[in-house]
Amino acid sequence: MKNYIDKCVHTMRNEYMNNPKRIRSDYNKEREAIDVYKGRELLELIQNADDELLDGMGKEIKLSFFDKILTISNNGSPFSEDGIDSLMYSNISAKAHKKDVIGNKGTGFRAILGWAKEIRINSGDLSIKFSDNYAQNILFDILKDSNHSKISKQYRAATLVFPEWVDGKNKSDYTTDISIHVSDESQIIADIHKQLDDIDGELLLFLNRAEELTVATESRTIKFRKNILEEDRVLIEKYVDGNVADHQEWLLNRRNGEFEGKHFSIVIAYNLDGLKLKKASYL
């Protein structure tokens, strides 16, 4: 995988050297994604993780936030070369022709760039990180060594176009760990805590694969567990610090189909306490 990363960076350097307009285009697309998905950054990451979960393995997604490091972990498919491409190139997704998926790996990563000083990915034999400083330093070298050096101050590089290989990996119980080293800005930290607090067990009703969703912070650990009783009946259990805190049974009405060549799934969930309509989701 390291050889593939080196090859991708070499290719991107040549593209930027030969076509500086591409630099500005990539940067603007990255900034646009941050604005478009603001407020749903964690949902994008959770959807990506759900799409990668495999049969025969633990179908858990874990979010943890300690010491200004936000980590999302899962035991699904590790990153592939196509997955790397979806990060480096806008509008390229390895999932484009797959059914029963709801996330977009590149979109999810671009969404969290507004929070991050650095993003690290440990997945299978992949160990890389992204940072604004690293990307700008490479861009400076590219323009310095080309005939575009006079316009270097007019350009900024997109963060995700230049992955940096990291030797050595942290031991983990998961196939994939994505760690976001969060900015020190108090508003960003508050936004992350709010999104973590807003996560509830009902989210599992609308995920295709995940059966457990864990949110761990310095103050507590909450686990939501989905138990499929029948095809259209689901029990959601909530545990706080290992103790049962709540459970609810739901009826699901799901419709799958295609529209303009794209797969869609509509799920309506009814809480059995009075059969009151609770939520509808379009994924």
C-alpha positions as CSV (number, residue, x, y, z in Angstrom):
1,M,0.0,0.0,0.0
2,K,2.9,2.4,0.7
3,N,4.0,2.0,-2.9
4,Y,0.5,3.0,-4.1
5,I,0.5,6.1,-1.9
6,D,3.9,7.1,-3.2
7,K,2.7,6.6,-6.8
8,C,-0.5,8.7,-6.1
9,V,1.4,11.6,-4.6
10,H,3.9,11.5,-7.5
11,T,1.1,11.7,-10.0
12,M,-0.7,14.5,-8.2
13,R,2.6,16.5,-8.0
14,N,3.0,16.2,-11.8
15,E,-0.7,17.2,-12.4
16,Y,-0.3,20.3,-10.2
17,M,3.0,21.3,-11.8
18,N,1.5,21.1,-15.3
19,N,-1.9,22.5,-14.6
20,P,-2.1,25.1,-11.7
21,K,-5.8,25.7,-12.4
22,R,-6.3,22.2,-11.0
23,I,-4.9,23.3,-7.7
24,R,-7.5,26.0,-7.2
25,S,-10.3,23.7,-8.3
26,D,-9.5,20.9,-5.8
27,Y,-9.1,23.4,-3.0
28,N,-12.5,25.1,-3.7
29,K,-14.3,21.7,-3.9
30,E,-12.8,20.7,-0.6
31,R,-13.9,24.0,1.1
32,E,-17.4,23.7,-0.4
33,A,-17.9,20.2,1.1
34,I,-17.0,21.6,4.6
35,D,-19.8,24.2,4.2
36,V,-22.4,21.8,2.7
37,Y,-22.1,19.1,5.3
38,K,-21.6,21.3,8.4
39,G,-23.7,20.0,11.2
40,R,-23.8,16.4,10.0
41,E,-20.1,15.5,10.0
42,L,-20.5,12.6,12.4
43,L,-23.4,11.2,10.5
44,E,-21.4,11.2,7.3
45,L,-18.6,9.2,9.1
46,I,-21.0,6.8,10.6
47,Q,-22.7,6.1,7.2
48,N,-19.2,5.4,5.7
49,A,-18.4,3.0,8.5
50,D,-21.7,1.2,8.2
51,D,-21.1,0.6,4.4
52,E,-17.9,-1.2,5.1
53,L,-19.2,-3.7,7.7
54,L,-19.0,-7.3,6.7
55,D,-20.9,-10.5,7.5
56,G,-19.2,-12.7,9.9
57,M,-17.5,-9.9,11.8
58,G,-18.5,-7.7,14.7
59,K,-20.9,-5.2,13.3
60,E,-20.0,-2.4,15.7
61,I,-19.2,1.2,15.1
62,K,-17.4,3.0,17.9
63,L,-17.0,6.8,18.3
64,S,-14.6,8.0,21.0
65,F,-13.5,11.5,22.0
66,F,-10.6,11.9,24.4
67,D,-7.9,14.6,24.7
68,K,-9.2,16.4,21.6
69,I,-8.9,13.3,19.4
70,L,-12.1,12.0,17.8
71,T,-11.8,8.4,16.6
72,I,-14.3,6.4,14.7
73,S,-13.6,2.6,14.5
74,N,-15.1,-0.4,12.8
75,N,-14.3,-4.0,11.9
76,G,-15.4,-3.8,8.3
77,S,-13.5,-3.8,5.0
78,P,-10.1,-2.0,5.2
79,F,-9.3,0.8,2.9
80,S,-8.6,-0.2,-0.7
81,E,-6.8,1.6,-3.5
82,D,-10.2,2.8,-4.7
83,G,-10.9,4.1,-1.3
84,I,-7.7,6.2,-1.3
85,D,-8.7,7.5,-4.8
86,S,-12.1,8.7,-3.4
87,L,-10.2,10.8,-0.8
88,M,-7.7,12.3,-3.2
89,Y,-10.1,13.0,-6.0
90,S,-13.4,14.8,-5.7
91,N,-16.5,13.1,-7.1
92,I,-14.9,9.7,-7.3
93,S,-16.4,7.0,-5.1
94,A,-15.7,3.3,-4.9
95,K,-19.4,2.9,-4.0
96,A,-20.8,4.5,-7.1
97,H,-22.2,1.3,-8.5
98,K,-23.0,-0.5,-5.3
99,K,-26.4,-1.0,-3.8
100,D,-27.3,-0.9,-0.1
101,V,-24.8,1.8,0.7
102,I,-25.6,5.2,2.1
103,G,-22.3,7.0,2.6
104,N,-19.7,8.5,0.4
105,K,-16.2,8.0,1.8
106,G,-14.7,11.2,0.2
107,T,-17.6,13.3,1.2
108,G,-17.4,12.1,4.8
109,F,-13.7,13.1,5.0
110,R,-14.2,16.5,3.4
111,A,-16.9,17.2,5.9
112,I,-14.6,16.9,8.9
113,L,-11.8,19.0,7.5
114,G,-13.3,22.0,9.2
115,W,-12.6,20.4,12.6
116,A,-9.2,18.8,12.0
117,K,-5.6,19.8,12.5
118,E,-4.6,16.3,11.4
119,I,-6.4,13.1,10.3
120,R,-4.9,9.7,10.7
121,I,-6.1,6.5,9.1
122,N,-5.0,3.0,10.2
123,S,-6.7,0.4,8.1
124,G,-5.4,-3.0,7.2
125,D,-1.8,-2.4,6.0
126,L,-2.5,1.3,5.4
127,S,-1.1,3.9,7.8
128,I,-1.4,7.5,6.6
129,K,-2.2,11.0,7.8
130,F,-3.4,14.2,6.3
131,S,-2.7,17.8,7.4
132,D,-3.0,21.3,6.0
133,N,0.7,22.0,6.8
134,Y,1.9,19.0,5.0
135,A,-0.2,19.7,1.9
136,Q,0.9,23.4,1.8
137,N,4.6,22.4,2.1
138,I,4.3,20.0,-0.8
139,L,2.6,22.7,-2.9
140,F,5.3,25.2,-2.1
141,D,7.9,22.8,-3.3
142,I,5.9,22.1,-6.5
143,L,5.6,25.7,-7.4
144,K,9.1,26.5,-6.4
145,D,10.4,23.9,-8.8
146,S,8.2,25.0,-11.7
147,N,7.7,28.1,-13.8
148,H,4.7,29.0,-11.6
149,S,6.7,30.2,-8.6
150,K,5.6,33.8,-9.0
151,I,2.0,32.8,-8.4
152,S,2.6,30.5,-5.5
153,K,1.1,32.9,-2.9
154,Q,-2.2,32.8,-4.8
155,Y,-2.7,29.1,-4.3
156,R,-3.5,26.7,-1.5
157,A,-3.5,22.9,-1.7
158,A,-6.5,20.8,-0.8
159,T,-5.6,18.8,2.3
160,L,-6.7,15.3,1.1
161,V,-4.7,15.3,-2.2
162,F,-1.4,14.6,-0.4
163,P,-1.5,11.7,2.0
164,E,1.6,11.2,4.2
165,W,2.8,7.7,5.0
166,V,3.3,6.9,8.7
167,D,5.7,4.2,9.7
168,G,4.4,1.9,12.4
169,K,0.8,1.5,13.5
170,N,-1.0,1.7,16.8
171,K,-2.4,-1.6,18.1
172,S,-6.2,-1.7,17.8
173,D,-9.1,-4.1,18.2
174,Y,-10.6,-2.8,15.0
175,T,-9.8,-3.2,11.3
176,T,-10.1,0.6,10.7
177,D,-9.4,3.5,13.0
178,I,-9.9,7.1,11.7
179,S,-8.5,9.6,14.2
180,I,-9.2,13.3,13.9
181,H,-6.9,15.5,15.9
182,V,-9.2,18.4,16.6
183,S,-8.6,22.1,16.5
184,D,-8.3,23.9,19.8
185,E,-11.2,26.2,19.0
186,S,-13.8,26.0,21.7
187,Q,-16.7,26.2,19.2
188,I,-15.5,23.2,17.3
189,I,-15.1,21.2,20.5
190,A,-18.6,22.2,21.5
191,D,-20.0,21.2,18.1
192,I,-18.5,17.8,18.4
193,H,-19.9,17.3,21.9
194,K,-23.3,18.4,20.7
195,Q,-23.3,15.9,17.7
196,L,-22.1,13.1,20.0
197,D,-24.9,13.9,22.5
198,D,-27.5,13.9,19.7
199,I,-26.7,10.4,18.7
200,D,-29.3,7.9,19.9
201,G,-30.3,4.3,19.3
202,E,-32.9,5.3,16.7
203,L,-30.0,5.9,14.2
204,L,-29.4,2.1,14.1
205,L,-32.9,1.7,12.6
206,F,-31.7,3.5,9.5
207,L,-28.3,1.9,9.1
208,N,-28.1,-1.2,6.9
209,R,-25.5,-3.2,8.7
210,A,-24.5,-1.9,12.1
211,E,-25.9,-3.8,15.1
212,E,-24.0,-1.8,17.8
213,L,-23.1,1.8,18.1
214,T,-20.9,3.0,20.9
215,V,-20.1,6.6,22.0
216,A,-17.3,6.9,24.5
217,T,-16.2,10.2,26.1
218,E,-14.4,11.2,29.3
219,S,-17.7,11.5,31.1
220,R,-19.4,8.2,30.1
221,T,-19.8,5.4,27.6
222,I,-23.1,4.8,25.9
223,K,-23.8,1.7,23.8
224,F,-26.8,1.2,21.6
225,R,-27.6,-2.4,20.5
226,K,-30.0,-3.5,17.7
227,N,-31.8,-6.8,18.0
228,I,-33.8,-8.0,15.0
229,L,-36.8,-9.8,16.4
230,E,-38.5,-10.3,13.0
231,E,-38.0,-8.8,9.5
232,D,-40.0,-5.8,10.5
233,R,-39.6,-5.7,14.3
234,V,-36.5,-4.4,16.0
235,L,-35.6,-3.9,19.6
236,I,-33.2,-1.1,20.5
237,E,-31.4,-1.3,23.8
238,K,-29.4,1.4,25.5
239,Y,-26.5,0.8,28.0
240,V,-24.8,3.6,30.0
241,D,-21.5,2.6,31.5
242,G,-22.4,-1.1,31.0
243,N,-25.9,-0.8,32.7
244,V,-29.2,-1.1,30.9
245,A,-30.8,2.3,30.7
246,D,-33.6,1.9,28.2
247,H,-35.1,-0.4,25.6
248,Q,-37.7,0.3,22.9
249,E,-39.4,-1.9,20.3
250,W,-40.0,-0.6,16.8
251,L,-41.9,-1.6,13.7
252,L,-40.2,-0.9,10.4
253,N,-41.7,-0.3,6.9
254,R,-38.9,-0.2,4.3
255,R,-39.1,0.4,0.6
256,N,-36.1,0.0,-1.7
257,G,-35.9,1.1,-5.3
258,E,-34.0,3.0,-8.0
259,F,-34.5,6.5,-9.3
260,E,-32.5,7.9,-12.2
261,G,-30.1,5.1,-11.9
262,K,-29.4,5.6,-8.2
263,H,-30.5,3.2,-5.4
264,F,-32.6,4.5,-2.6
265,S,-34.1,3.2,0.6
266,I,-37.0,4.8,2.5
267,V,-37.5,3.6,6.1
268,I,-40.4,4.5,8.3
269,A,-40.1,3.5,12.0
270,Y,-43.0,3.2,14.4
271,N,-42.5,3.1,18.1
272,L,-44.7,0.3,19.5
273,D,-45.7,2.5,22.5
274,G,-49.0,3.6,20.9
275,L,-47.8,2.9,17.4
276,K,-47.0,6.6,17.0
277,L,-45.1,7.6,13.9
278,K,-41.7,8.5,15.1
279,K,-39.3,9.1,12.2
280,A,-39.0,8.8,8.5
281,S,-35.6,8.7,6.8
282,Y,-34.4,9.0,3.2
283,L,-30.9,7.6,2.7
